[in-house]
Amino acid sequence: MRFAVLALVPLLAAQPAADPAWVAPMRDVHAKFTGTPGTLALFGDSITNSVAFWAPLEGAKLAGDDAAALATVRGHLKADCWRAWRGDDYGNKSRMTIRWADENVAGWLKKLNPEAVVLLYGTNDLGQLDAKEYEAKTRAVVERCLKNGTVVLMTTLPPRSGMLEKSRAFADVQRRVAAVHGLPIIDFQADILRRRPTDWDGSLPQFKADAADVYQVPTLIAADGVHPSNPGKHADYTEAALSRNGFQLRNVLTMRTYADVVRRVLARK
């Protein structure tokens, strides 16, 4: 009897892992897509408009599973989508909120008709919107994208100095919208708080010596307490750097999720 049980173990271990819950709904969305494969839009505020986001991966050298993920991305992504798709007409601009996206997303979708979009609004919204309006407008933007046949990668907003609890509440909104619509989610906020639970905030006194340039503090949020950090001495992709450079952390998390979307949905025959 003991040998029979042991003999089953390799068979059970060999079973393929189930697809994540977002795969089937995003395949249905992608089936409606009529544009150019490999197009990726970046909808967001200054945290997305900055070329410290996404563009550094174009020439990056990674190792292991991340190298394989980056190869997948490079094999699928259109070259202009690394850095050229920036600015008002491309859905990313400093100081903007989800209200701006709600007002303009129809035009962006008509102009770009992107196969996928990385969506991140929320940091500026914290001081201007309540959670109810934020959720309604986030849902509206997501629904227009999905109707267009555009796969949405939802990204949670980073924590903001002095507004941690509201940041958490808005991230919960984003997770809820992602769950309702079956979206892949890049949980940037959760990863920041996991890696630096007590000292993610670069405006804390212990980072004062590094704060002459707000982005150089060796933690995940810059010395302004708002934007991801980007210290030059932690600009690689090691685990140590990913706990000290907020933009590089977002880059890697986005790359991993987008590569998974490419493999499971966008490049699927």
C-alpha positions in Angstrom: 0.0 0.0 0.0 2.8 2.4 0.9 4.5 1.8 -2.5 1.3 2.4 -4.4 1.0 5.8 -2.7 4.5 6.8 -3.4 4.1 5.8 -7.1 1.4 8.4 -7.5 3.5 11.3 -6.3 5.4 11.9 -9.6 2.1 11.7 -11.5 0.5 14.3 -9.3 3.6 16.5 -9.4 3.6 16.4 -13.2 0.2 18.0 -13.6 0.4 21.4 -15.2 -0.3 24.4 -13.0 -3.7 26.0 -13.5 -3.9 29.3 -15.4 -4.3 32.4 -13.2 -7.9 33.6 -13.0 -7.3 36.5 -15.3 -6.2 34.4 -18.3 -9.7 33.3 -19.6 -11.3 36.8 -19.4 -8.3 38.4 -21.0 -8.3 35.9 -23.8 -11.9 36.9 -24.4 -11.0 40.5 -24.5 -8.0 40.0 -26.8 -10.2 38.1 -29.2 -11.9 41.4 -30.0 -8.6 43.2 -30.7 -8.3 44.8 -34.1 -5.0 46.7 -33.9 -1.3 46.1 -34.1 0.2 43.3 -32.0 2.9 44.4 -29.6 1.5 47.8 -28.9 1.5 48.7 -25.2 0.1 52.0 -23.8 1.1 53.5 -20.5 -1.8 55.4 -18.9 -0.9 57.3 -15.7 0.6 60.4 -14.1 4.2 61.4 -13.6 5.1 58.0 -12.2 4.3 56.6 -15.6 5.3 59.6 -17.8 8.9 59.5 -16.5 11.4 57.6 -18.7 12.7 56.1 -15.5 9.7 53.8 -15.9 9.8 51.0 -18.5 12.4 52.6 -20.8 15.5 51.3 -18.9 14.5 47.7 -19.6 15.1 48.2 -23.3 18.8 47.8 -22.8 18.9 46.0 -19.5 20.8 42.8 -18.7 19.0 40.5 -16.4 19.6 36.9 -15.2 17.6 33.8 -14.7 13.8 33.9 -15.0 13.9 37.7 -15.4 16.2 37.3 -18.4 13.7 34.9 -20.0 10.8 37.3 -19.2 12.6 40.2 -20.8 13.3 38.1 -23.9 9.6 37.4 -24.2 8.8 41.1 -23.9 11.5 42.1 -26.4 10.2 39.5 -28.8 6.7 40.9 -28.7 6.8 44.7 -27.9 6.9 47.3 -30.6 10.1 49.4 -30.3 8.2 52.7 -30.0 6.5 51.4 -26.9 9.6 51.5 -24.8 9.9 55.2 -24.5 8.3 57.1 -27.5 4.7 56.6 -26.3 4.8 59.4 -23.7 2.9 62.6 -23.1 -0.7 63.9 -23.3 -1.7 62.1 -26.5 -0.4 58.8 -25.1 -2.3 58.9 -21.8 0.5 59.8 -19.4 1.1 63.3 -17.9 2.4 64.8 -14.6 -0.2 65.7 -12.0 -3.1 63.9 -13.6 -5.8 61.9 -12.0 -8.3 59.3 -13.1 -10.7 62.1 -13.9 -8.3 63.1 -16.8 -8.2 59.5 -17.9 -12.0 59.2 -17.8 -12.3 62.4 -19.9 -9.7 61.4 -22.5 -9.4 57.6 -22.7 -11.8 57.3 -25.7 -9.4 59.5 -27.8 -6.3 57.6 -26.7 -7.9 54.3 -27.6 -8.9 55.7 -31.0 -5.4 57.1 -31.7 -3.3 54.2 -30.3 -5.6 51.2 -30.4 -3.2 49.4 -28.0 -3.1 45.7 -27.6 -2.5 46.2 -23.8 -2.3 49.0 -21.4 -0.5 49.4 -18.1 -2.9 51.5 -15.9 -1.8 53.5 -12.8 -3.6 56.5 -11.5 -4.0 57.3 -7.8 -1.2 59.3 -6.3 -2.6 62.6 -7.3 -6.1 61.4 -6.7 -5.5 60.9 -3.0 -5.7 64.7 -2.4 -8.6 65.3 -4.8 -11.0 62.4 -5.0 -12.8 60.2 -2.5 -12.8 56.4 -2.8 -16.3 56.3 -4.4 -15.5 58.6 -7.2 -12.1 57.0 -7.7 -13.6 53.6 -8.0 -16.4 54.7 -10.4 -14.0 56.4 -12.8 -11.4 53.6 -12.6 -14.2 51.2 -13.6 -15.3 53.4 -16.4 -11.7 53.7 -17.9 -11.1 49.9 -17.6 -14.5 49.1 -19.2 -13.7 51.3 -22.2 -10.3 49.6 -22.7 -11.8 46.1 -22.5 -14.6 47.0 -24.9 -11.9 48.1 -27.3 -10.2 44.7 -27.0 -7.3 46.1 -25.0 -6.0 44.0 -22.1 -5.6 46.0 -18.9 -2.7 45.5 -16.5 -3.8 47.2 -13.3 -1.0 48.6 -11.1 -1.6 49.6 -7.5 -0.4 53.0 -6.5 2.6 53.4 -4.3 2.2 54.4 -0.6 2.4 58.2 -0.1 4.0 59.9 2.9 1.3 61.1 5.4 -1.4 59.3 3.4 -0.7 55.6 4.0 -4.2 54.6 5.0 -5.9 56.3 2.1 -3.2 54.9 -0.2 -4.1 51.4 1.1 -7.8 52.1 0.5 -7.3 53.2 -3.0 -5.1 50.2 -3.7 -8.0 48.0 -2.4 -10.2 49.8 -5.0 -7.8 48.9 -7.7 -7.6 45.2 -6.5 -11.4 45.1 -6.4 -11.8 46.5 -9.9 -9.2 44.0 -11.2 -11.0 41.1 -9.5 -14.4 42.1 -10.9 -13.1 42.4 -14.5 -10.6 39.6 -14.4 -7.5 41.8 -14.9 -3.9 40.8 -14.2 -2.6 43.0 -11.4 0.8 44.4 -10.7 0.7 44.9 -6.9 3.3 47.6 -6.6 2.1 48.9 -3.3 2.1 45.5 -1.7 5.6 44.8 -2.8 6.9 48.1 -1.5 5.3 47.5 1.9 6.6 43.9 2.0 10.1 44.9 1.2 10.3 48.0 3.4 7.4 47.8 5.9 8.7 50.5 8.2 11.1 52.7 6.2 9.7 52.9 2.6 9.3 56.6 3.0 12.3 58.6 1.8 11.2 61.7 3.6 12.0 60.1 7.0 14.8 61.7 9.0 17.2 58.8 8.5 17.4 59.5 4.8 18.1 63.2 5.1 21.8 62.9 4.2 20.8 61.4 0.8 17.9 63.8 0.1 19.7 66.7 -1.7 18.4 64.9 -4.9 15.0 63.6 -3.9 15.4 60.5 -6.0 18.7 59.4 -4.6 17.5 58.1 -1.2 18.2 54.3 -0.8 14.6 53.3 -0.1 11.6 52.8 -2.4 9.8 56.2 -2.2 11.8 59.4 -2.9 12.5 62.1 -0.4 9.4 64.0 -1.6 7.4 61.1 -0.1 5.4 60.8 -3.3 7.4 59.4 -6.3 9.3 56.1 -6.6 13.0 56.6 -5.8 15.7 56.1 -8.4 19.2 56.2 -6.8 21.9 55.8 -9.3 24.0 53.5 -7.1 21.2 51.0 -7.0 20.2 51.0 -10.6 20.7 47.3 -11.3 18.2 44.5 -10.9 19.6 42.6 -8.0 17.3 41.8 -5.1 19.2 44.4 -3.0 18.6 47.1 -5.6 14.9 46.2 -5.9 14.5 47.1 -2.2 16.2 50.5 -2.7 15.1 51.7 -6.1 11.4 52.3 -6.5 11.4 52.8 -10.3 13.5 49.7 -10.9 11.1 47.7 -8.7 8.1 48.9 -10.7 10.0 48.1 -14.0 10.7 44.5 -13.0 7.2 43.9 -11.6 5.6 45.3 -14.7 8.0 43.3 -17.0 7.2 40.0 -15.2 3.4 40.5 -15.5 3.5 41.7 -19.0 5.7 38.8 -20.1 3.1 36.4 -18.5 0.3 38.2 -20.4 2.3 37.9 -23.6 2.9 34.1 -23.1 -0.6 33.2 -21.9 -2.8 35.7 -23.9 -1.2 38.0 -26.5 1.0 35.5 -28.4 -1.2 32.5 -28.0 -2.1 30.8 -31.3 
